[in-house]
């Protein structure tokens, strides 16, 4: 380990990256997405029906949107370490609350869990990225963002075991609350002390780069914002109902509860591979390819309703969830170099609205069509079409607003 790998005033590079990943695993993998593998168990127990499940998912996505907006107005003086610790405790308690036989309370709990997951995501990313910059290892940021995928995979594997031993959904929520508590205890000592100060310009100055464009016009930013919002809608139906859809297509398969962990592992792989994409490629074309392949993954099971089809579909959808956000934020910095944070906030809001629209649409189609298979089929088809439309918008941007510089 080099001299820059650690600091007497704080944790080492590896510890910071691991703590950030675990924090996001708790907030996102458990607090936000543990509902997905538990939904089939709740349906089996009769505690909710598919329409109620859709609204519980929507409540969580509404909370995430509210949390993202909240982070835009919170005082900058608030300690990131304190907010992370608060968020981890809240995630444990809100997850534990879902085990209570109080279904009238569940929408509020899922909403608050969404708020908390957004807060933890924002403050964890900010705290860890600043620490890594001071330690001279900004490239380790990719390791932090493996957390959501690791949390999804871990919660999915735990749900697989619980289904096999016929545990109730209430017990499942208890197990996930315990899992969140254990992981929180592990990283608790890391998040302490004053927030890391920004590193000096001399220590972090990048090598000379070609002049960057001055930014995009209103029309270009409008098209880009719309395209990014479509990504939120495009993946969320699969991310909410994958285990339920699998049960409709492959009843009795021993793989039913493993497709969700496969998606989570793909999210991890996507986070690690994203930084390997050459910067000479135009970001808009990269995004178009990501959308097109993810759209294929969304719709694949409609044509290949087999074990192999679901495995490939889960991998393709998960692989690009993090990648799309990463590349979109890079493009946002290019389009609005002097007001990037505000533009990123707008993009996050539109992405959140896209997520919110997915579950109610699915519930409406399931209520109106003669079978669940048709309802899910139409839902996935519309989601895939949204991703295809987004890909086309990026191609249009590439043609109408060409640029000569590489990605920042």
Order of alpha helices (4+ residues) and beta strands (2+ residues): alpha-alpha-alpha-alpha-alpha-alpha-alpha-alpha-alpha-alpha-alpha-alpha-alpha-alpha-alpha-alpha
